Structure formats: C-alpha cells, structure tokens
Amino acid sequence: PYSLITQQPLGGKAQFGGQRFGEMEVWALEAYGAAHILQELLTAKSDDVTGRAKIYEAIVKGDASFAPGLPESFNVLIRELQALCLDVDLIKTKKPAIEAVVTDSELDDESSDDTDGKVEVPAGVEI
C-alpha cells in the first residue's frame, strides 16, 4: 500500500507498510559504493510511480534494464512551490548541468587577485 499524495510506502506493521530506510542507511550505502541499490531503493521501491510499472514490465519481459523516473515527492515539491507563486519549469537536457571543474591551483590563482574587497556587479544588474 502507498500514500495517496506522495506515493511513498506506508509506515508501520499495522498498515502493512514498508521497511524504513533512513538518512544514515543511505550514507552507509553511499560509503559502501552501492549506487545501483540506492537508486532502486530511493526511486522504484519508494515513490517513482512510472518506474514501478516499468520494472514490473521489464521483469515480465525478462529485461535487466532499469531507467528511473521522477519521484512523486519531487512532483509534490514542485506543486508546493507553484502554490507559493513560484514558476518552476523542468527542462530535460542530455548534457550535464555543470561542466566546469575547478582545480585547487585555479582556486589559488583566483585568490591571489587584488580586488581590495570590491565585488564586481554584472552588466544589467541594479543594486
């Protein structure tokens, strides 16, 4: 049984709920390097409605692939932000959001700049 709003498994033995998997358990699996198990626990076995259907279909067909979808709790967060009049749009791209990697030597080079504590304001921004 799943919650109607968040689609997460119910808690408690009386409600035939799922086993709780808390923050420290997530840390333990991260430290152990079990990324695929974490992905399955936090998406398909939790509140990824379409992922559950896809996994069931893959098991029936005998496929071994799994592509997680968006968790329903994320959709609830989006709706709560929209209720606060925040316009949130999701953009699906194939490239990573962050491409640049800053090395320690680059940080040292940037920190040696003498700016006298002044902050440069980008063009078009008013303070």
ZATIBA-265558 format. One line per field, with one value per atom (N, C-alpha, C, O, CB): atom name; x, y, z; residue number from 0; residue in three letters. Coordinates in steps of 0.2 Angstrom, whole numbers. Each point is the difference from the previous one (the first is absolute). Glycine has a CB too. Example, Ala and Ser with C-alpha at 12.3 -4.5 7.8 and 13.67 -1.06 7.14 Angstrom:
! residues 2
atomo: (N/CA/C/O/CB/N/CA/C/O/CB)
x: (66/-4/4/5/-14/7/4/-4/3/3)
y: (-28/6/6/-1/-5/11/6/5/6/-9)
z: (39/0/0/3/3/-10/1/3/1/-11)
num: (0/0/0/0/0/1/1/1/1/1)
residuo: (Ala/Ala/Ala/Ala/Ala/Ser/Ser/Ser/Ser/Ser)
! end
This chain:
! residues 127
atomo: (N/CA/C/O/CB/N/CA/C/O/CB/N/CA/C/O/CB/N/CA/C/O/CB/N/CA/C/O/CB/N/CA/C/O/CB/N/CA/C/O/CB/N/CA/C/O/CB/N/CA/C/O/CB/N/CA/C/O/CB/N/CA/C/O/CB/N/CA/C/O/CB/N/CA/C/O/CB/N/CA/C/O/CB/N/CA/C/O/CB/N/CA/C/O/CB/N/CA/C/O/CB/N/CA/C/O/CB/N/CA/C/O/CB/N/CA/C/O/CB/N/CA/C/O/CB/N/CA/C/O/CB/N/CA/C/O/CB/N/CA/C/O/CB/N/CA/C/O/CB/N/CA/C/O/CB/N/CA/C/O/CB/N/CA/C/O/CB/N/CA/C/O/CB/N/CA/C/O/CB/N/CA/C/O/CB/N/CA/C/O/CB/N/CA/C/O/CB/N/CA/C/O/CB/N/CA/C/O/CB/N/CA/C/O/CB/N/CA/C/O/CB/N/CA/C/O/CB/N/CA/C/O/CB/N/CA/C/O/CB/N/CA/C/O/CB/N/CA/C/O/CB/N/CA/C/O/CB/N/CA/C/O/CB/N/CA/C/O/CB/N/CA/C/O/CB/N/CA/C/O/CB/N/CA/C/O/CB/N/CA/C/O/CB/N/CA/C/O/CB/N/CA/C/O/CB/N/CA/C/O/CB/N/CA/C/O/CB/N/CA/C/O/CB/N/CA/C/O/CB/N/CA/C/O/CB/N/CA/C/O/CB/N/CA/C/O/CB/N/CA/C/O/CB/N/CA/C/O/CB/N/CA/C/O/CB/N/CA/C/O/CB/N/CA/C/O/CB/N/CA/C/O/CB/N/CA/C/O/CB/N/CA/C/O/CB/N/CA/C/O/CB/N/CA/C/O/CB/N/CA/C/O/CB/N/CA/C/O/CB/N/CA/C/O/CB/N/CA/C/O/CB/N/CA/C/O/CB/N/CA/C/O/CB/N/CA/C/O/CB/N/CA/C/O/CB/N/CA/C/O/CB/N/CA/C/O/CB/N/CA/C/O/CB/N/CA/C/O/CB/N/CA/C/O/CB/N/CA/C/O/CB/N/CA/C/O/CB/N/CA/C/O/CB/N/CA/C/O/CB/N/CA/C/O/CB/N/CA/C/O/CB/N/CA/C/O/CB/N/CA/C/O/CB/N/CA/C/O/CB/N/CA/C/O/CB/N/CA/C/O/CB/N/CA/C/O/CB/N/CA/C/O/CB/N/CA/C/O/CB/N/CA/C/O/CB/N/CA/C/O/CB/N/CA/C/O/CB/N/CA/C/O/CB/N/CA/C/O/CB/N/CA/C/O/CB/N/CA/C/O/CB/N/CA/C/O/CB/N/CA/C/O/CB/N/CA/C/O/CB/N/CA/C/O/CB/N/CA/C/O/CB/N/CA/C/O/CB/N/CA/C/O/CB/N/CA/C/O/CB/N/CA/C/O/CB/N/CA/C/O/CB/N/CA/C/O/CB/N/CA/C/O/CB/N/CA/C/O/CB/N/CA/C/O/CB/N/CA/C/O/CB/N/CA/C/O/CB/N/CA/C/O/CB/N/CA/C/O/CB/N/CA/C/O/CB/N/CA/C/O/CB/N/CA/C/O/CB/N/CA/C/O/CB/N/CA/C/O/CB/N/CA/C/O/CB/N/CA/C/O/CB)
x: (4/-4/4/6/-15/7/4/-4/-7/13/-3/-4/-3/3/5/-14/-3/3/0/-10/13/3/7/2/-9/11/8/1/6/-3/-7/1/6/3/-7/6/5/-3/-6/13/-4/-2/-3/4/4/-13/-3/5/4/-16/12/4/-4/-6/14/-4/-4/-2/-3/0/3/-2/-7/-3/13/-14/-7/-3/-6/6/3/-2/4/-1/-2/6/4/5/1/-11/13/5/6/2/-7/10/6/5/-1/-2/9/6/3/1/1/-1/2/8/4/-12/9/7/2/-1/0/5/1/6/4/-10/8/5/7/5/-12/8/6/1/6/-7/-4/0/2/4/-12/6/2/7/4/-15/14/7/4/6/-9/1/4/0/6/-10/-1/0/4/4/-15/11/5/7/4/-13/11/6/3/6/-8/-3/2/0/3/-8/3/0/-6/1/11/-17/-6/-5/-5/7/0/-4/-6/-5/15/-10/-5/-6/-6/14/-6/-4/-4/-6/13/-3/-3/-5/-5/16/-9/-4/-7/-5/15/-10/-6/-4/-6/12/-3/-3/-4/-5/13/-4/-3/-4/-3/13/-11/-4/-6/-5/14/-7/-5/-4/-6/13/-3/-3/-3/-3/11/-7/-3/-6/-6/17/-10/-6/1/-3/2/4/1/-6/1/12/-18/-6/1/-1/-6/10/1/6/-1/-3/8/6/-2/2/5/-12/-3/-3/1/-3/-2/-3/5/-1/-9/15/5/4/2/-1/1/3/-4/3/3/-12/-5/0/1/-8/7/0/6/0/-8/14/7/0/3/2/-7/0/-4/2/0/-8/-4/3/0/-10/13/3/7/3/-9/9/7/6/5/-11/4/5/4/-3/-3/12/4/1/4/1/-8/1/-5/-5/10/-2/-5/2/6/-7/-3/1/-5/-6/10/-1/-5/-3/3/4/-13/-4/1/4/-12/3/0/-4/-5/6/2/-4/-6/0/10/-16/-6/1/-3/-4/11/2/3/-2/3/2/3/-6/0/11/-16/-6/-4/-2/2/0/-3/3/-3/-1/11/4/-1/-1/9/-9/-1/-7/-1/8/-12/-7/0/-3/-2/9/0/4/-3/3/5/3/-4/-1/12/-15/-5/-6/-2/5/-4/-6/3/-4/-1/12/3/1/4/1/-8/1/7/2/-12/13/7/-1/-2/8/-4/-1/6/6/-12/5/5/-1/-5/7/3/0/5/6/-11/4/5/2/-4/0/11/3/4/4/-4/-2/3/6/-1/-10/17/6/4/-1/1/4/4/7/4/-10/8/7/-1/-5/8/3/0/-1/2/5/-10/-2/7/1/-12/16/6/6/1/-6/8/6/6/5/-12/8/7/2/-4/2/8/3/6/4/-7/3/5/5/-2/-6/14/6/2/-1/4/1/3/5/0/-1/4/5/-4/2/7/-14/-5/-2/-1/-2/1/-3/6/-2/-7/15/5/2/1/4/-6/1/-5/1/4/-11/-6/1/-2/-5/9/1/5/0/-5/10/6/-2/4/4/-14/-2/-1/-3/-2/7/0/-6/0/12/-18/-6/-2/-5/1/8/-1/-7/-3/10/-10/-6/-6/-6/11/-4/-6/-3/4/2/-12/-4/-2/-3/-1/5/-2/-7/-2/14/-16/-7/-1/3/-6/0/-1/-4/-4/5/0/-3/-8/-2/12/-14/-7/-3/-6/7/3/-3/1/5/-2/-9/0/0/-4/-2/9/0/-4/0/12)
y: (-6/6/6/1/-7/11/7/5/0/-5/11/6/3/0/2/1/3/6/1/-6/9/6/-1/3/3/-9/0/-6/-1/7/-11/-7/-4/-4/9/-3/-3/-6/0/10/-15/-6/2/4/-12/6/1/-3/-4/4/3/-2/-4/2/8/-14/-4/-7/-1/12/-15/-7/-1/-4/1/7/0/2/-2/4/2/2/-4/2/10/-17/-4/4/0/-7/12/5/-3/-6/14/-4/-3/2/3/-1/-5/1/7/2/-14/15/7/0/-4/8/0/1/7/5/-14/11/6/3/-3/1/8/4/-3/0/10/-13/-3/-7/-2/7/-8/-6/2/-4/-2/11/3/1/-1/6/-1/1/-6/0/10/-15/-7/-3/-2/0/2/-2/4/-3/-2/12/4/-2/0/9/-10/-1/-7/-1/8/-11/-7/0/-5/0/10/1/-4/-2/3/-2/-4/5/1/-10/12/5/-3/4/3/-12/-3/-2/0/-4/1/-2/6/0/-10/16/6/3/2/0/-2/2/-4/3/1/-10/-4/1/1/-10/10/1/7/1/-9/13/7/2/5/-3/-6/1/-5/1/5/-12/-5/-3/-1/-1/1/-3/5/-2/-7/15/6/3/-2/4/3/4/2/4/0/-8/1/-5/-6/9/0/-3/-4/-5/13/-4/-2/-6/-4/15/-9/-5/-7/-5/15/-10/-6/-4/-6/11/-2/-3/-3/-5/13/-4/-2/-6/-4/16/-12/-6/-6/-5/13/-7/-6/-3/-6/11/0/-2/-3/-5/14/-6/-3/-7/-5/16/-12/-7/-5/-6/11/-3/-4/-2/-6/11/0/-1/-3/-3/12/-10/-3/5/-2/-8/17/5/1/-1/6/-3/2/7/2/-13/15/8/3/-2/2/6/4/7/2/-11/13/8/3/0/-1/4/3/6/4/-8/6/6/5/-1/-6/12/5/-3/-3/12/-8/-2/4/6/-10/1/4/6/5/-16/10/5/6/6/-15/8/6/4/6/-12/2/3/4/5/-14/6/4/6/5/-16/11/6/5/6/-13/5/5/3/6/-13/3/3/5/5/-16/9/5/6/6/-16/10/6/4/6/-11/2/3/3/6/-13/4/3/7/4/-16/12/6/6/4/-11/5/5/0/5/2/-12/-1/-4/-6/7/2/-4/-4/2/8/-17/-5/-4/-3/3/0/-4/-5/2/8/-16/-5/0/0/-7/7/0/-7/-1/14/-17/-6/1/1/-8/6/0/-6/-4/16/-13/-6/2/-5/0/11/2/1/2/3/-6/2/7/4/-14/12/7/3/6/-9/0/3/-3/-7/10/0/-3/2/-4/4/6/2/-3/-1/12/-13/-2/5/1/-14/15/5/-4/-4/14/-9/-4/5/6/-13/4/4/5/6/-16/9/5/6/5/-14/7/6/4/6/-13/4/3/5/6/-15/6/4/6/6/-16/9/6/5/6/-14/6/5/4/6/-14/4/3/6/4/-15/10/5/6/5/-14/10/6/5/-1/-5/13/5/4/4/-4/-1/4/5/3/-13/10/5/-1/5/3/-14/-2/3/-1/1/2/2/-5/-5/16/-11/-5/3/5/-11/2/3/-2/-6/5/6/-2/-1/4/4/-13/-2/6/3/-15/13/5/-2/-5/7/4/-1/-2/0/-3/3/-2/7/3/-15/14/6/-2/-5/11/-2/-2/6/-1/-5)
z: (0/0/0/3/3/-10/0/2/-1/-9/12/2/-7/-5/15/-9/-6/-2/-6/10/0/-2/-2/-6/14/-4/-2/-4/-3/13/-10/-3/3/-3/-8/17/4/4/2/-1/0/4/7/3/-9/8/7/5/-1/-3/10/6/5/1/-3/5/5/-1/-6/10/0/-1/-1/-3/10/-3/0/-7/-2/14/-16/-6/-6/-6/11/-3/-5/-4/-6/5/5/-3/-1/2/4/-10/-2/6/5/-17/11/5/-1/-6/6/5/0/-2/3/6/-14/-2/1/-4/-4/14/2/-3/-4/14/-8/-2/1/-4/6/4/2/-4/-2/13/-13/-4/-7/-3/10/-9/-7/0/-5/3/7/1/0/-3/9/-3/1/-7/-2/13/-15/-7/-4/-5/6/0/-4/1/-4/4/7/1/-2/-2/12/-11/-2/-8/-3/13/-13/-7/-4/-6/7/2/-3/-3/2/7/-14/-4/-3/1/-3/-1/-3/5/-1/-8/15/5/2/1/3/-2/2/-5/2/4/-12/-5/0/-1/-6/7/0/7/-1/-6/12/7/0/2/3/-8/1/-6/0/6/-11/-6/0/2/-8/3/-2/6/0/-10/15/6/5/5/-6/-1/4/-3/1/4/-9/-3/-7/-2/13/-15/-7/-3/-1/1/-1/-3/-7/-1/8/-11/-7/0/-4/-1/10/0/3/-3/5/2/3/-6/-1/12/-15/-6/-5/-3/5/-3/-5/3/-4/0/10/3/0/-2/9/-6/0/-8/-1/11/-14/-7/-3/-3/1/5/-2/3/-3/3/6/3/-4/-1/13/-14/-4/-7/-2/8/-9/-6/0/-5/1/10/1/-1/-1/-2/3/-1/6/6/-15/9/6/1/4/-5/-3/0/4/1/-12/14/4/-1/2/7/-11/0/5/-2/-11/18/5/-3/-4/13/-6/-2/6/4/-12/7/6/6/-1/-8/15/6/0/-1/7/-3/1/5/0/-3/8/5/-3/2/6/-14/-3/-4/0/-2/0/-3/5/-1/-8/15/5/2/1/4/-5/2/-6/2/4/-12/-5/1/-1/-7/9/1/6/0/-4/10/5/-1/2/5/-11/-3/-4/0/1/-5/-5/4/-1/-8/15/4/4/2/0/-2/3/-6/1/9/-15/-6/-3/-3/8/-4/-4/-6/0/11/-16/-7/-1/-1/-4/6/-1/-6/-1/13/-17/-6/0/2/-8/4/0/-7/-5/14/-11/-6/-1/4/-5/-4/-1/-5/-6/9/-1/-4/0/5/-4/-6/0/3/2/-12/10/3/7/2/-13/15/7/1/-4/6/4/2/1/-1/5/-1/2/-4/1/11/-16/-4/3/-1/-9/13/2/7/4/-10/6/6/2/-4/1/9/2/5/4/-4/-2/3/6/0/-10/14/6/-2/2/5/-13/-2/-3/0/-3/0/-3/6/-1/-9/15/6/3/2/0/-2/3/-4/2/3/-12/-5/1/0/-8/9/1/7/0/-7/12/6/1/4/1/-10/0/-3/0/0/-3/-4/6/5/-15/8/5/-2/-4/6/2/-2/5/0/-6/12/5/3/3/-8/5/3/-4/3/8/-17/-4/-4/-2/1/0/-4/-6/-1/11/-16/-6/-2/1/-5/2/-1/-8/-4/14/-12/-7/-3/3/-1/-9/-4/0/0/-7/8/0/7/0/-12/17/7/4/0/-1/3/5/7/2/-11/13/7/4/6/-7)
num: (0/0/0/0/0/1/1/1/1/1/2/2/2/2/2/3/3/3/3/3/4/4/4/4/4/5/5/5/5/5/6/6/6/6/6/7/7/7/7/7/8/8/8/8/8/9/9/9/9/9/10/10/10/10/10/11/11/11/11/11/12/12/12/12/12/13/13/13/13/13/14/14/14/14/14/15/15/15/15/15/16/16/16/16/16/17/17/17/17/17/18/18/18/18/18/19/19/19/19/19/20/20/20/20/20/21/21/21/21/21/22/22/22/22/22/23/23/23/23/23/24/24/24/24/24/25/25/25/25/25/26/26/26/26/26/27/27/27/27/27/28/28/28/28/28/29/29/29/29/29/30/30/30/30/30/31/31/31/31/31/32/32/32/32/32/33/33/33/33/33/34/34/34/34/34/35/35/35/35/35/36/36/36/36/36/37/37/37/37/37/38/38/38/38/38/39/39/39/39/39/40/40/40/40/40/41/41/41/41/41/42/42/42/42/42/43/43/43/43/43/44/44/44/44/44/45/45/45/45/45/46/46/46/46/46/47/47/47/47/47/48/48/48/48/48/49/49/49/49/49/50/50/50/50/50/51/51/51/51/51/52/52/52/52/52/53/53/53/53/53/54/54/54/54/54/55/55/55/55/55/56/56/56/56/56/57/57/57/57/57/58/58/58/58/58/59/59/59/59/59/60/60/60/60/60/61/61/61/61/61/62/62/62/62/62/63/63/63/63/63/64/64/64/64/64/65/65/65/65/65/66/66/66/66/66/67/67/67/67/67/68/68/68/68/68/69/69/69/69/69/70/70/70/70/70/71/71/71/71/71/72/72/72/72/72/73/73/73/73/73/74/74/74/74/74/75/75/75/75/75/76/76/76/76/76/77/77/77/77/77/78/78/78/78/78/79/79/79/79/79/80/80/80/80/80/81/81/81/81/81/82/82/82/82/82/83/83/83/83/83/84/84/84/84/84/85/85/85/85/85/86/86/86/86/86/87/87/87/87/87/88/88/88/88/88/89/89/89/89/89/90/90/90/90/90/91/91/91/91/91/92/92/92/92/92/93/93/93/93/93/94/94/94/94/94/95/95/95/95/95/96/96/96/96/96/97/97/97/97/97/98/98/98/98/98/99/99/99/99/99/100/100/100/100/100/101/101/101/101/101/102/102/102/102/102/103/103/103/103/103/104/104/104/104/104/105/105/105/105/105/106/106/106/106/106/107/107/107/107/107/108/108/108/108/108/109/109/109/109/109/110/110/110/110/110/111/111/111/111/111/112/112/112/112/112/113/113/113/113/113/114/114/114/114/114/115/115/115/115/115/116/116/116/116/116/117/117/117/117/117/118/118/118/118/118/119/119/119/119/119/120/120/120/120/120/121/121/121/121/121/122/122/122/122/122/123/123/123/123/123/124/124/124/124/124/125/125/125/125/125/126/126/126/126/126)
residuo: (Pro/Pro/Pro/Pro/Pro/Tyr/Tyr/Tyr/Tyr/Tyr/Ser/Ser/Ser/Ser/Ser/Leu/Leu/Leu/Leu/Leu/Ile/Ile/Ile/Ile/Ile/Thr/Thr/Thr/Thr/Thr/Gln/Gln/Gln/Gln/Gln/Gln/Gln/Gln/Gln/Gln/Pro/Pro/Pro/Pro/Pro/Leu/Leu/Leu/Leu/Leu/Gly/Gly/Gly/Gly/Gly/Gly/Gly/Gly/Gly/Gly/Lys/Lys/Lys/Lys/Lys/Ala/Ala/Ala/Ala/Ala/Gln/Gln/Gln/Gln/Gln/Phe/Phe/Phe/Phe/Phe/Gly/Gly/Gly/Gly/Gly/Gly/Gly/Gly/Gly/Gly/Gln/Gln/Gln/Gln/Gln/Arg/Arg/Arg/Arg/Arg/Phe/Phe/Phe/Phe/Phe/Gly/Gly/Gly/Gly/Gly/Glu/Glu/Glu/Glu/Glu/Met/Met/Met/Met/Met/Glu/Glu/Glu/Glu/Glu/Val/Val/Val/Val/Val/Trp/Trp/Trp/Trp/Trp/Ala/Ala/Ala/Ala/Ala/Leu/Leu/Leu/Leu/Leu/Glu/Glu/Glu/Glu/Glu/Ala/Ala/Ala/Ala/Ala/Tyr/Tyr/Tyr/Tyr/Tyr/Gly/Gly/Gly/Gly/Gly/Ala/Ala/Ala/Ala/Ala/Ala/Ala/Ala/Ala/Ala/His/His/His/His/His/Ile/Ile/Ile/Ile/Ile/Leu/Leu/Leu/Leu/Leu/Gln/Gln/Gln/Gln/Gln/Glu/Glu/Glu/Glu/Glu/Leu/Leu/Leu/Leu/Leu/Leu/Leu/Leu/Leu/Leu/Thr/Thr/Thr/Thr/Thr/Ala/Ala/Ala/Ala/Ala/Lys/Lys/Lys/Lys/Lys/Ser/Ser/Ser/Ser/Ser/Asp/Asp/Asp/Asp/Asp/Asp/Asp/Asp/Asp/Asp/Val/Val/Val/Val/Val/Thr/Thr/Thr/Thr/Thr/Gly/Gly/Gly/Gly/Gly/Arg/Arg/Arg/Arg/Arg/Ala/Ala/Ala/Ala/Ala/Lys/Lys/Lys/Lys/Lys/Ile/Ile/Ile/Ile/Ile/Tyr/Tyr/Tyr/Tyr/Tyr/Glu/Glu/Glu/Glu/Glu/Ala/Ala/Ala/Ala/Ala/Ile/Ile/Ile/Ile/Ile/Val/Val/Val/Val/Val/Lys/Lys/Lys/Lys/Lys/Gly/Gly/Gly/Gly/Gly/Asp/Asp/Asp/Asp/Asp/Ala/Ala/Ala/Ala/Ala/Ser/Ser/Ser/Ser/Ser/Phe/Phe/Phe/Phe/Phe/Ala/Ala/Ala/Ala/Ala/Pro/Pro/Pro/Pro/Pro/Gly/Gly/Gly/Gly/Gly/Leu/Leu/Leu/Leu/Leu/Pro/Pro/Pro/Pro/Pro/Glu/Glu/Glu/Glu/Glu/Ser/Ser/Ser/Ser/Ser/Phe/Phe/Phe/Phe/Phe/Asn/Asn/Asn/Asn/Asn/Val/Val/Val/Val/Val/Leu/Leu/Leu/Leu/Leu/Ile/Ile/Ile/Ile/Ile/Arg/Arg/Arg/Arg/Arg/Glu/Glu/Glu/Glu/Glu/Leu/Leu/Leu/Leu/Leu/Gln/Gln/Gln/Gln/Gln/Ala/Ala/Ala/Ala/Ala/Leu/Leu/Leu/Leu/Leu/Cys/Cys/Cys/Cys/Cys/Leu/Leu/Leu/Leu/Leu/Asp/Asp/Asp/Asp/Asp/Val/Val/Val/Val/Val/Asp/Asp/Asp/Asp/Asp/Leu/Leu/Leu/Leu/Leu/Ile/Ile/Ile/Ile/Ile/Lys/Lys/Lys/Lys/Lys/Thr/Thr/Thr/Thr/Thr/Lys/Lys/Lys/Lys/Lys/Lys/Lys/Lys/Lys/Lys/Pro/Pro/Pro/Pro/Pro/Ala/Ala/Ala/Ala/Ala/Ile/Ile/Ile/Ile/Ile/Glu/Glu/Glu/Glu/Glu/Ala/Ala/Ala/Ala/Ala/Val/Val/Val/Val/Val/Val/Val/Val/Val/Val/Thr/Thr/Thr/Thr/Thr/Asp/Asp/Asp/Asp/Asp/Ser/Ser/Ser/Ser/Ser/Glu/Glu/Glu/Glu/Glu/Leu/Leu/Leu/Leu/Leu/Asp/Asp/Asp/Asp/Asp/Asp/Asp/Asp/Asp/Asp/Glu/Glu/Glu/Glu/Glu/Ser/Ser/Ser/Ser/Ser/Ser/Ser/Ser/Ser/Ser/Asp/Asp/Asp/Asp/Asp/Asp/Asp/Asp/Asp/Asp/Thr/Thr/Thr/Thr/Thr/Asp/Asp/Asp/Asp/Asp/Gly/Gly/Gly/Gly/Gly/Lys/Lys/Lys/Lys/Lys/Val/Val/Val/Val/Val/Glu/Glu/Glu/Glu/Glu/Val/Val/Val/Val/Val/Pro/Pro/Pro/Pro/Pro/Ala/Ala/Ala/Ala/Ala/Gly/Gly/Gly/Gly/Gly/Val/Val/Val/Val/Val/Glu/Glu/Glu/Glu/Glu/Ile/Ile/Ile/Ile/Ile)
! end
